[in-house]
C-alpha cells in the first residue's frame, strides 16, 4: 500500500550504515563488457573519504539480471569490502564476477546461468546509483 503523505520505501536501505565522515565514489569501471562462460569480469571503483575524519565504509557490489526466464530480485548483493580511509585519502576497490556468481534456479528447477545483459551497481548501500553493464555470453551446453 502506498500513502500519499509517506514514501513507499524503507526508512534506511539495505547496507546503510552511519559514519562520522562522508565517502564519494568515482565511476564504475569494467575490464570487459563481455563475460564468457569460463571468464571473469573485474569491477573497480575509486572511493574517497571526502569528510574531515578518519572513517570506515562497506563498499557493496550489486548485480541486476536485465532479462531472465524467471523474475529475479531487482538487485542481488554479490560482494562487499570494508575499507578505512584517512580524510582526503582514496583507494581502488575491485571485485571479480564469474558466471557461477550469476547462477540461479531456473523455471525448470535446474541451477545455471542464462545469457544476456547485466547491470552492476557499486556504492555504500542497496540504492547505489554508480553503474556499468556487461553481457554474459552463451555457454556451451546452455540452452
C-alpha positions, 0 to 999 in steps of 0.5 A: 500500500502506498500513502500519499503523505509517506514514501513507499520505501524503507526508512534506511536501505539495505547496507546503510550504515552511519559514519562520522565522515562522508565517502564519494565514489568515482565511476564504475569501471569494467575490464570487459563488457563481455563475460564468457562462460569460463571468464571473469569480469573485474569491477573497480571503483575509486572511493574517497573519504571526502569528510574531515575524519578518519572513517570506515565504509562497506563498499557493496557490489550489486548485480541486476539480471536485465532479462531472465526466464524467471523474475529475479530480485531487482538487485542481488548483493554479490560482494562487499569490502570494508575499507578505512580511509584517512580524510582526503585519502582514496583507494581502488576497490575491485571485485571479480564476477564469474558466471557461477556468481550469476547462477540461479534456479531456473523455471525448470528447477535446474541451477545455471546461468542464462545469457544476456545483459547485466547491470552492476551497481557499486556504492555504500548501500542497496540504492547505489546509483554508480553503474556499468553493464556487461553481457554474459555470453552463451555457454556451451551446453546452455540452452 
